Amino acid sequence: MKDGKIQSFTDLKVWQEGHILVVMVYKITKYFPKEETYSLTDQMRRSASSITANIAEGFGRHSYKEKLQFYYLAQGSLTELKNFILISKDVGYLDTEDFNSLVDQANLTHQILQGFIKSTKTFVNHKS
């Protein structure tokens, strides 16, 4: 960020918090059972990565309607990840500490993403 201006998707708080979540997911799923490599581990990593990928792609789009479309996709991926976090806990792959840290980071990311979507909607409404 230069002079307080957002110049890259990496300057966005929502992307930064989402990125923290992605890294956490990768580190924690590294210890999942090997038989989960191509199922739950892969699904969690893909949904987590999709959050920040969609935020980045939305940032690169020119119209606010297009941006919003990608931010909604990020929201869907985040909700999908929350589902996989619950499954991982319920089948015994996550201890309480890892579960709580993932849920807390997912909820923080979700909260920021909701605000980001809401503010983007105001630009869509002004352009209509």
DRENDO-1510 file (C-alpha; in Angstrom, 1 decimal, always signed):
<recs>
REC; n; res; u; v; w
REC; 1; MET; +0.0; +0.0; +0.0 .
REC; 2; LYS; +1.4; +3.3; -1.0 .
REC; 3; ASP; +0.2; +6.6; +0.5 .
REC; 4; GLY; -2.8; +4.8; +2.0 .
REC; 5; LYS; -4.0; +3.7; -1.5 .
REC; 6; ILE; -4.8; +0.1; -2.2 .
REC; 7; GLN; -2.7; -0.9; -5.2 .
REC; 8; SER; -2.9; -4.7; -5.1 .
REC; 9; PHE; -5.2; -7.4; -3.8 .
REC; 10; THR; -2.6; -8.1; -1.2 .
REC; 11; ASP; -3.3; -4.7; +0.3 .
REC; 12; LEU; -6.9; -5.7; +1.1 .
REC; 13; LYS; -7.6; -6.6; +4.7 .
REC; 14; VAL; -10.0; -9.3; +3.6 .
REC; 15; TRP; -7.4; -11.0; +1.4 .
REC; 16; GLN; -4.8; -10.7; +4.2 .
REC; 17; GLU; -7.0; -12.4; +6.8 .
REC; 18; GLY; -8.1; -15.0; +4.2 .
REC; 19; HIS; -4.4; -15.7; +3.4 .
REC; 20; ILE; -3.7; -16.3; +7.1 .
REC; 21; LEU; -6.6; -18.9; +7.0 .
REC; 22; VAL; -5.2; -20.6; +3.9 .
REC; 23; VAL; -1.8; -21.0; +5.6 .
REC; 24; MET; -3.4; -22.3; +8.7 .
REC; 25; VAL; -5.4; -24.9; +6.7 .
REC; 26; TYR; -2.2; -26.1; +4.9 .
REC; 27; LYS; -0.2; -26.4; +8.1 .
REC; 28; ILE; -2.9; -28.2; +10.0 .
REC; 29; THR; -4.0; -30.6; +7.2 .
REC; 30; LYS; -0.4; -31.7; +6.8 .
REC; 31; TYR; -1.0; -33.9; +9.8 .
REC; 32; PHE; -4.3; -35.4; +8.6 .
REC; 33; PRO; -4.2; -39.2; +7.8 .
REC; 34; LYS; -2.6; -40.1; +4.5 .
REC; 35; GLU; -5.8; -41.7; +3.3 .
REC; 36; GLU; -7.4; -38.2; +3.4 .
REC; 37; THR; -4.8; -36.7; +1.0 .
REC; 38; TYR; -7.1; -36.8; -2.0 .
REC; 39; SER; -10.3; -36.2; -0.2 .
REC; 40; LEU; -10.8; -34.1; +3.0 .
REC; 41; THR; -7.3; -32.7; +3.0 .
REC; 42; ASP; -7.6; -31.7; -0.7 .
REC; 43; GLN; -11.1; -30.4; -0.3 .
REC; 44; MET; -10.1; -28.2; +2.6 .
REC; 45; ARG; -7.1; -26.8; +0.8 .
REC; 46; ARG; -9.0; -26.1; -2.4 .
REC; 47; SER; -11.9; -24.3; -0.6 .
REC; 48; ALA; -9.4; -22.3; +1.5 .
REC; 49; SER; -7.3; -21.3; -1.5 .
REC; 50; SER; -10.5; -20.5; -3.5 .
REC; 51; ILE; -11.4; -17.8; -0.9 .
REC; 52; THR; -8.3; -15.7; -1.6 .
REC; 53; ALA; -8.2; -16.6; -5.3 .
REC; 54; ASN; -11.7; -15.2; -5.8 .
REC; 55; ILE; -10.9; -12.1; -3.8 .
REC; 56; ALA; -7.8; -11.5; -6.0 .
REC; 57; GLU; -9.7; -12.2; -9.2 .
REC; 58; GLY; -12.5; -9.9; -8.2 .
REC; 59; PHE; -10.0; -7.2; -7.4 .
REC; 60; GLY; -8.7; -7.5; -10.9 .
REC; 61; ARG; -12.1; -7.1; -12.6 .
REC; 62; HIS; -13.2; -3.7; -13.9 .
REC; 63; SER; -16.9; -3.5; -13.2 .
REC; 64; TYR; -18.3; -3.6; -9.6 .
REC; 65; LYS; -20.9; -6.2; -10.6 .
REC; 66; GLU; -18.1; -8.5; -11.8 .
REC; 67; LYS; -16.1; -7.8; -8.6 .
REC; 68; LEU; -19.2; -8.6; -6.5 .
REC; 69; GLN; -19.7; -11.9; -8.3 .
REC; 70; PHE; -16.2; -13.1; -7.3 .
REC; 71; TYR; -16.6; -11.9; -3.8 .
REC; 72; TYR; -19.8; -13.9; -3.5 .
REC; 73; LEU; -17.8; -16.9; -4.8 .
REC; 74; ALA; -15.2; -16.3; -2.1 .
REC; 75; GLN; -18.1; -16.3; +0.5 .
REC; 76; GLY; -19.3; -19.6; -0.8 .
REC; 77; SER; -15.9; -21.1; -0.6 .
REC; 78; LEU; -15.5; -19.9; +3.0 .
REC; 79; THR; -18.8; -21.4; +4.0 .
REC; 80; GLU; -17.7; -24.7; +2.3 .
REC; 81; LEU; -14.4; -24.6; +4.3 .
REC; 82; LYS; -16.4; -24.1; +7.5 .
REC; 83; ASN; -18.3; -27.3; +6.7 .
REC; 84; PHE; -15.0; -29.2; +6.2 .
REC; 85; ILE; -13.6; -27.8; +9.5 .
REC; 86; LEU; -16.6; -29.2; +11.3 .
REC; 87; ILE; -16.3; -32.6; +9.6 .
REC; 88; SER; -12.6; -32.7; +10.5 .
REC; 89; LYS; -13.4; -32.1; +14.1 .
REC; 90; ASP; -16.2; -34.6; +14.2 .
REC; 91; VAL; -14.1; -37.4; +12.7 .
REC; 92; GLY; -11.3; -36.7; +15.1 .
REC; 93; TYR; -8.7; -35.1; +12.9 .
REC; 94; LEU; -8.7; -31.7; +14.7 .
REC; 95; ASP; -8.0; -31.2; +18.4 .
REC; 96; THR; -9.9; -28.5; +20.2 .
REC; 97; GLU; -7.1; -25.9; +19.9 .
REC; 98; ASP; -6.7; -26.3; +16.1 .
REC; 99; PHE; -10.5; -26.4; +15.6 .
REC; 100; ASN; -11.0; -23.2; +17.6 .
REC; 101; SER; -8.2; -21.4; +15.9 .
REC; 102; LEU; -9.5; -22.3; +12.4 .
REC; 103; VAL; -13.1; -21.4; +13.4 .
REC; 104; ASP; -12.0; -18.1; +14.8 .
REC; 105; GLN; -10.0; -17.2; +11.7 .
REC; 106; ALA; -12.8; -18.3; +9.4 .
REC; 107; ASN; -15.3; -16.2; +11.3 .
REC; 108; LEU; -13.0; -13.2; +11.3 .
REC; 109; THR; -12.5; -13.6; +7.5 .
REC; 110; HIS; -16.2; -14.1; +7.0 .
REC; 111; GLN; -17.0; -10.9; +9.0 .
REC; 112; ILE; -14.6; -8.8; +7.0 .
REC; 113; LEU; -15.8; -10.3; +3.7 .
REC; 114; GLN; -19.4; -9.5; +4.6 .
REC; 115; GLY; -18.4; -5.8; +5.1 .
REC; 116; PHE; -16.4; -5.9; +1.9 .
REC; 117; ILE; -19.3; -7.2; -0.1 .
REC; 118; LYS; -21.6; -4.6; +1.5 .
REC; 119; SER; -19.3; -1.7; +0.6 .
REC; 120; THR; -18.9; -3.1; -2.9 .
REC; 121; LYS; -22.7; -3.2; -3.3 .
REC; 122; THR; -22.9; +0.5; -2.6 .
REC; 123; PHE; -20.7; +1.1; -5.7 .
REC; 124; VAL; -22.9; -1.2; -7.8 .
REC; 125; ASN; -26.0; +0.7; -6.6 .
REC; 126; HIS; -24.5; +4.1; -7.4 .
REC; 127; LYS; -23.5; +3.0; -10.9 .
REC; 128; SER; -27.0; +1.7; -11.7 .
</recs>
